[in-house]
């Protein structure tokens, strides 16, 4: 789907001129579940083992 078409589709759902498709609902749910299972603070560079003071000493 082109970017413009996707934008128009999102706008139509947001304004209530059409219901979201099952694919859109499933995609949104999957995204929310992914955020729940992998909180952003665990995926940031600050949380990596190389920056972690509790990480094992490589020497």
N, C-alpha and C positions, 0 to 999 in steps of 0.2 A: 504494500500500500504506500502510495506516495506520501510525503510529509504533509502536503497541503490537505490531501484527502483525510489523513489521520487527524489533523487539527480540526477540520470541519466535523468529523465524526465525534471527537471529544466535545466540541462546542455544542453539538446537537444533543448529546446526552446531558451535558451540564445545564442546558437551558430547558430541558424537559420536553423537547420536541420529538424525542424518540427514546425508547428503552435501550439500555446497554445489551449487547449480545452476550450469549453465554460465554463466548471466548474472552470478551472483555472482563466480565465478572470473574472468571476463573483466573485470568492473568493478574487482576488486582489482588485477589485472594492469595495467589502464589507469592506475589511480591510482599504482601504483608506478613505471610508466614515466614518468608526468608529473612525479613528484618527481625522477626521475633526469635528465630533460631540462631541468627548471627547478628547480634547487636553491633552497631557501627563502631563502638569503642573497642571491640575485639578485632576489627579488621583494619584499624588505622596503623600507620607506621610506628606510632608511639607504643603500641602494644606488642610489637615484635620482640622475639627473644633477644635480639642483639641489643635492644635498648632497655631490656628489662633488668633491673638490678638484682632480681632473684634468679636470673638465668645462670646455668652452670658456667664456670670459668673455662674458657677454651684452652687454657695452657695446662 
